[in-house]
Amino acid sequence: MRKRASSAVRAFPAALAAAALACAGAQRPEPAPATEPGTITGLPGEAPVELSTNALGSFEDGVRREAAGDLAGAVAAFERAFAADASAAFAGVNAGVLRERLGDDAGARALYLRVLDRTPTFFPAAQNLVRLDARRGRAADAEAELRARSERSPEAVALRNGLAEALLVQGRLDDAEDAARRALKIEEKNVPAMVNLATVYARKKRFELAKMVLENAKQLDDRDATLWNRLGFVTLALGDRLQALECFRTAAALRPDYPEAHANYGTLLADAEDYASAAVELELAVKYAPGNARAWLNLGNAYRGLKEFAKAEDAYGRALTIDPALADARYNLAILYLDGEKPGLPPLQRLEQGVAHLDAYEKAGGVDPRLAAYRRDAARSIEREKKRLEREEKDRLRREAEARKKADEEAKALVVPAVAPAPGDAPAPAPAADAPPAANATDATNATNAAPPAEAAPAAEPAPAPAAAKQAPPARTKAGAKKKPTPAPAAKGGG
């Protein structure tokens, strides 16, 4: 039993098939108007597709899982749909795309080949196969595969177009032109074949002719994102930067999941110093093509423009992880370290690491006319920083010495020196039994600490004092010697 999809599902094959092409930068298949409710549509010009009940259920499950971010679950669901119904070529391509996003290139390639085994006319499968092999440095493998299939299915335009792309990747322009013309002989209004032919003309620097072919293709299908992306390159080569920006913007808008369009649009935005908008576009590019080293490099440049050091460094690192030979990533890392501020990293270390990245760039074969100037600026900056650190160290040592000196002076001011008795001073006598207490604490202390007094010579007998009077204590001289008591006045007679 075959079942027709609900209207909510109709647009999805276009969107997710576009995701499949996102890795390759191919055209986005737009859904044709459905003549019957619930019919799933495929590429422009193709008849609506009806799926079996089992295939439809699995396909809808894949849609839900992909939307929820469960890519592995979505892969399994789409593969079940593809296995259940031979007409569900887009489900097989969707599974391949998601495998690419999960890093399973071998699994993705196998799926694209299985789709072509069943449906040789399904261009997204051929195109994704070429782009996947090209990123892995194996474009010749894709060429051999598609050439053999073209010989077995000579009327399959999709295989001819895939072969033309494989030849373009290898720079074999004449062979690519021949493949594109063969495709146009089979179908003279085939837009992908026209785009490939225009690409050949552009590579041969025949930009006006390339633009004319693309304008003709646009009359046939003005919603082909690949066409607009290619037109952006051609207008840029012709010196019309604003028009090129608009072409890339249109391509990105037509295909939200088209990484090449987002990457190109983002790169021009970054060149115009609109770093925030550039970052948005380039984040979409790496989302749908995480293995695109150049997209990560450009995203790093956008983050650097936003002064987001950590994000920029991470993006450059991702680019180098994907392609260790990408010397431009090392160059931009050097500029990041020389011009930026990394939180927690001392400026001198940052500058020295920047120079190390310049060394790595040159070692990797990088050549740039500004390199010598950057090295001179870096050397001056390093010298200034070293002098600044020397001054700071001298100031620190001076401040520490001043602080120690001040502390020593304050400590000395707090100490009360002991006063030794003058030579020859006699010790103070012990107070008489009836003498009053010492006048003050100092006198009491002196009396306590003094040696026992020597016996004094007898004094002259004084006249008797009044009975109520008491004997005064002996007085001290200024030098501390005992002063002889003054005799009391004699009592008057008659008393």
C-alpha angles and dihedrals in degrees: 000000000000123000132197120231125246119255090253089066098044098086096043099081088059094048098045095037083055087055087055089054091043090084089052104036094236129152119287114243107230118208114252116228108277113237092195126042114262099013114146112227130207134190123346111284094017123118118257114269125232118200132205117253093256093047093048093050092051092045093052089048089054090051092053094046094048091050090051092051095251095133097166091052091047091052091054092048095049091047089053089052092049092048092049097051128030091205093062095090092144090057090057092049091048089054090050092051093051091048088056090052088051091052096251099130095161092053091047092051092050090053094050089052092049090052091051090048089059100031114023090176095062101107098190090065093051093045095048090049090055095047093046092052091044092056089051092050092250104111089134089063091055090047093053092047095049095042090055092048092047089056090052093044105028094171095054103109091187091064091049091051091048090051091051090053092049089053092047090054089055092048094244094141100169092050090047091051090051091051092049092049091050089054091050091051088059094044114010095193097047105138098203090053090050091050090051091050091049089050090055090052091049092050088052087052093245090134099160091053090047091052092050092053091048093049089053090050089050089059088059097044120003091177096065105118094197090056091054091046092053091045087055091059093047095049090046090054089050089056099253100127096167092052090047090053089052092049092052090046090053092048091051092047092050091050115031087181097048104112098189092055092048091046093051094044091047093049092055091046089053090050087054088051093245089134098164094056090041091055091053092053095043093048087058090049094056091041092062097031106032090165094060104110094187092054090054090048092053091045088055089054091052091050090048089054088053089050091240096145099178094048092046092050091049093050092050089048091052090051091053092046090056094041115016089183093061097114093180089068090059090048092053091046087056092052090047091055095042097048105026136072117236112201111239095013117107112238094241092055091045092053093046090051088050090056089048089056090051088053090051090049092054092043088055089056098262117159126189129160091222094056097093091050091050090051092051092049091047092050091051092047092050091049092049091049092050091051091048091052090049091052091048091050092050091048090049093051091047092050091048091051091049091049092051092049092050091048091051092051092049091049091052092050091058094057116091109207118226115247112228118212116260116258114270096019111141117228117256116263120247112262118258118259092254096040117122121249120281114284095235144001094264093056091047091051093049090051092050095047095042122103117252109282120251118247110270126226114261112272126223111277107259124216113266114275124223112282094246095051122096128208115264119231118259113271126232127230119227089260091054096251119141114258119218113248117257111240115250114245116266116258117256117250121258092039 
